[in-house]
């Protein structure tokens, strides 16, 4: 930090500040590898992108650092230091002081950090600063929807620029929590858009964790969603239970149950497709285990709701398959016979006075839950058996998954032989 003063530093910093003022559409900043000074301005501004030639970076940063430390109370070229080294907490605290004193604009600050994240997309300090600015804007009654859209765009861009960008996805979760309040519309929009993203980033643990975050909150929604989502959920269940369940049977199941099972089933089917198409990605197998844990938790809670009758009476794989296949049609008639009409709450659950089920209805619900668990086991056996033996890493992951099913989920999974 004791280098001789760099005469051109002040002019370079002035040019950088001028670019930010004149170009509200500025979207990207990066260091351009140029090691020789060609006696011209090292600041490059082309098509809303800002660049700085690498030969001057060290000199400009040292100059800016000294100026900031010597005159903290002045607003002198803060942008240059942070653009070159955004991991210094002191610099961010100084910008907060300026924002609190109304010497910097809040919206302009969001623009500045968005440009900074184009070069350092995994900068935790930048995301923390954005949260601080968003909170201040919310106190000033800023438009939540507009803020949410902007923050989702920034976090998406950062996630695209850097793989497994935990900070970008955590910021996205924070935004949905504080700006959307877990409303169904933004959650479903994110659920749909993130499906395409994880399908093209199959090794990204953080993106898959975001899917888990969305799934968890979608399952907790009281007033769920529209009829088109219900129809999509029906189709997912039909595909998941294609070997033993009919479309007429799905129509007899409560709406809330269809939506919840449909979400998990659709994600399991997507995960199966990705595992078989993109072999050897451990992130997909870990994501599958979360889905299966959620599925088992859901089935257990439904059994516990059956007037205190818990536990599925099907313990063996063969018993599950045979019993569910033989008695599924009997379950349809039992559900149709005494199905309540207008005595449901917003969850699709019978009101308290209607919750006393007959023995036939309890048996039908038990058979339905057994069928779901049987289908889950069938899909796991099929997935492991479809893993190609010539893909050694995929084989190791499949064997680990088989052990996990047996020891953690306590499922009676038969020995599986992989084939071509």
C-alpha positions, -999 to 999 in steps of 0.1 A, spaced: 0 0 0 30 23 1 34 26 -37 43 60 -52 12 79 -61 -3 70 -95 -9 103 -114 -37 89 -136 -57 73 -108 -79 103 -102 -88 106 -139 -95 68 -142 -118 69 -112 -136 100 -126 -142 81 -158 -156 51 -140 -180 73 -120 -191 92 -152 -200 59 -169 -223 49 -139 -240 83 -141 -244 84 -179 -254 48 -185 -284 36 -164 -285 4 -184 -249 -6 -174 -251 -43 -167 -215 -57 -165 -180 -50 -152 -148 -70 -157 -110 -67 -158 -96 -68 -193 -62 -86 -195 -40 -59 -210 -5 -58 -194 10 -29 -213 0 8 -211 -8 20 -246 -9 56 -234 -47 58 -237 -76 55 -212 -78 21 -196 -115 25 -190 -136 7 -217 -173 13 -221 -190 -8 -249 -227 -19 -252 -236 -12 -216 -205 -31 -203 -177 -15 -183 -141 -28 -185 -108 -18 -169 -75 -28 -183 -55 -50 -159 -22 -31 -160 -37 -2 -139 -57 -22 -114 -31 -24 -87 -22 13 -89 -59 24 -89 -68 2 -60 -39 13 -38 -46 50 -46 -84 45 -38 -76 26 -6 -54 54 8 -79 80 -1 -107 62 16 -88 55 48 -75 91 50 -108 108 44 -137 85 55 -161 113 59 -158 124 23 -175 110 -7 -144 104 -28 -145 76 -54 -160 47 -35 -170 28 -67 -135 21 -78 -123 4 -46 -154 -19 -44 -154 -28 -81 -118 -40 -77 -122 -56 -43 -158 -60 -31 -149 -83 -2 -138 -54 22 -165 -49 47 -152 -15 57 -160 -2 22 -196 -14 23 -200 2 58 -188 35 44 -214 33 16 -241 26 41 -231 58 60 -235 77 28 -268 62 20 -281 70 55 -269 106 50 -288 107 17 -256 113 -2 -262 83 -24 -294 71 -40 -309 38 -30 -320 28 -64 -287 38 -78 -270 16 -52 -290 -14 -63 -278 -7 -99 -242 -4 -87 -242 -37 -68 -258 -55 -98 -230 -44 -120 -204 -54 -93 -220 -89 -91 -214 -94 -128 -177 -96 -120 -179 -111 -85 -212 -131 -86 -204 -150 -54 -197 -119 -33 -215 -124 1 -209 -88 11 -226 -75 -20 -257 -96 -14 -258 -86 22 -256 -50 12 -285 -55 -13 -306 -69 15 -298 -39 37 -308 -15 8 -341 -35 1 -351 -32 38 -346 5 37 -367 8 5 -394 -13 21 -395 12 50 -400 39 24 -430 21 10 -413 10 -22 -432 -14 -46 -427 -49 -34 -435 -65 -67 -410 -43 -86 -383 -50 -60 -390 -87 -61 -387 -89 -99 -354 -69 -98 -339 -91 -71 -349 -123 -88 -332 -111 -120 -300 -102 -102 -298 -135 -83 -306 -155 -114 -278 -137 -133 -253 -144 -105 -263 -180 -104 -258 -183 -141 -223 -167 -138 -210 -189 -110 -219 -226 -104 -232 -237 -69 -236 -201 -60 -250 -205 -25 -252 -168 -18 -273 -161 -49 -298 -188 -42 -299 -178 -5 -307 -143 -15 -334 -156 -38 -350 -174 -8 -347 -143 13 -365 -123 -13 -394 -147 -15 -397 -147 23 -396 -109 27 -411 -96 -5 -436 -123 -15 -446 -135 19 -448 -171 5 -479 -162 -17 -489 -190 -40 -485 -171 -73 -448 -162 -70 -440 -196 -54 -456 -215 -84 -439 -192 -109 -405 -199 -93 -413 -236 -92 -420 -237 -129 -391 -215 -140 -365 -233 -117 -374 -266 -133 -359 -256 -166 -328 -242 -148 -320 -273 -127 -325 -295 -158 -296 -277 -174 -275 -274 -143 -276 -310 -129 -246 -307 -107 -257 -275 -89 -265 -284 -53 -276 -249 -45 -301 -247 -73 -316 -281 -62 -317 -269 -26 -338 -239 -39 -362 -264 -54 -365 -281 -20 -372 -247 -4 -400 -241 -28 -414 -276 -25 -415 -273 13 -434 -240 13 -458 -252 -15 -467 -282 6 -474 -259 36 -498 -236 17 -533 -235 31 -552 -222 1 -532 -239 -26 -537 -230 -62 -559 -230 -93 -576 -258 -113 -548 -260 -139 -523 -269 -112 -546 -295 -99 -549 -310 -134 -512 -311 -138 -509 -328 -104 -534 -354 -115 -514 -362 -145 -482 -366 -125 -500 -390 -101 -513 -410 -130 -478 -413 -144 -464 -421 -110 -490 -448 -103 -495 -459 -139 -491 -496 -131 -520 -499 -106 -541 -468 -105 -568 -454 -128 -578 -419 -138 -612 -424 -123 -596 -433 -90 -577 -400 -89 -609 -381 -92 -621 -395 -59 -591 -383 -39 -593 -350 -20 -581 -320 -39 -554 -310 -13 -541 -346 -14 -538 -345 -52 -519 -313 -52 -494 -324 -25 -488 -358 -39 -487 -345 -74 -459 -320 -66 -437 -346 -51 -445 -372 -77 -437 -348 -106 -404 -339 -90 -395 -375 -85 -403 -383 -122 -382 -353 -133 -353 -364 -110 -355 -400 -124 -352 -387 -160 -322 -364 -151 -304 -392 -133 -307 -416 -162 -299 -390 -188 -270 -374 -170 -252 -402 -152 -228 -397 -123 -241 -365 -107 -243 -369 -70 -263 -337 -65 -293 -354 -83 -291 -384 -59 -290 -362 -29 -320 -342 -41 -339 -375 -46 -333 -385 -10 -348 -352 2 -378 -359 -20 -383 -394 -7 -379 -382 29 -406 -356 22 -428 -382 6 -425 -406 36 -431 -377 60 -463 -368 40 -475 -404 40 -469 -408 78 -487 -376 86 -517 -387 65 -519 -420 83 -517 -402 116 -547 -381 106 -569 -412 100 -586 -409 134 -555 -421 153 -549 -451 131 -512 -449 122 -489 -471 102 -494 -488 69 -503 -525 73 -482 -533 43 -446 -540 53 -432 -562 26 -427 -551 -10 -446 -580 -24 -474 -574 1 -477 -537 -9 -478 -544 -46 -503 -573 -44 -526 -558 -18 -528 -525 -35 -533 -540 -70 -560 -563 -58 -580 -539 -37 -576 -505 -54 -610 -509 -72 -626 -517 -38 -612 -484 -25 -628 -464 -53 -662 -476 -45 -657 -470 -8 -645 -434 -14 -674 -427 -38 -700 -441 -16 -698 -418 14 -678 -389 1 -688 -356 17 -697 -328 -6 -697 -293 9 -681 -300 42 -645 -293 35 -622 -266 48 -598 -246 26 -573 -275 27 -599 -300 13 -599 -317 47 -633 -327 62 -646 -304 89 -644 -316 125 -680 -329 126 -674 -350 94 -640 -365 104 -655 -397 119 -649 -421 91 -664 -455 87 -643 -486 87 -647 -489 50 -635 -454 44 -605 -459 67 -596 -491 48 -599 -473 15 -576 -445 26 -552 -470 40 -551 -488 7 -545 -456 -11 -515 -447 11 -502 -482 7 -504 -478 -31 -485 -446 -29 -457 -462 -9 -457 -493 -31 -453 -471 -62 -424 -452 -45 -406 -485 -38 -413 -497 -74 -398 -466 -89 -367 -468 -67 -361 -504 -78 -367 -495 -114 -343 -466 -112 -314 -486 -97 -319 -514 -121 -318 -490 -151 -284 -476 -142 -259 -488 -168 -232 -512 -155 -205 -496 -176 -208 -462 -158 -189 -470 -127 -195 -438 -108 -232 -441 -114 -231 -476 -101 -214 -465 -69 -241 -438 -64 -269 -463 -71 -254 -487 -45 -251 -459 -19 -287 -450 -26 -299 -486 -22 -282 -487 13 -298 -454 22 -332 -467 13 -327 -497 35 -310 -481 65 -325 -446 66 -360 -449 52 -363 -485 65 -378 -498 33 -376 -534 24 -358 -531 -9 -348 -563 -27 -314 -568 -42 -312 -552 -76 -291 -561 -105 -283 -534 -130 -286 -540 -167 -278 -523 -200 
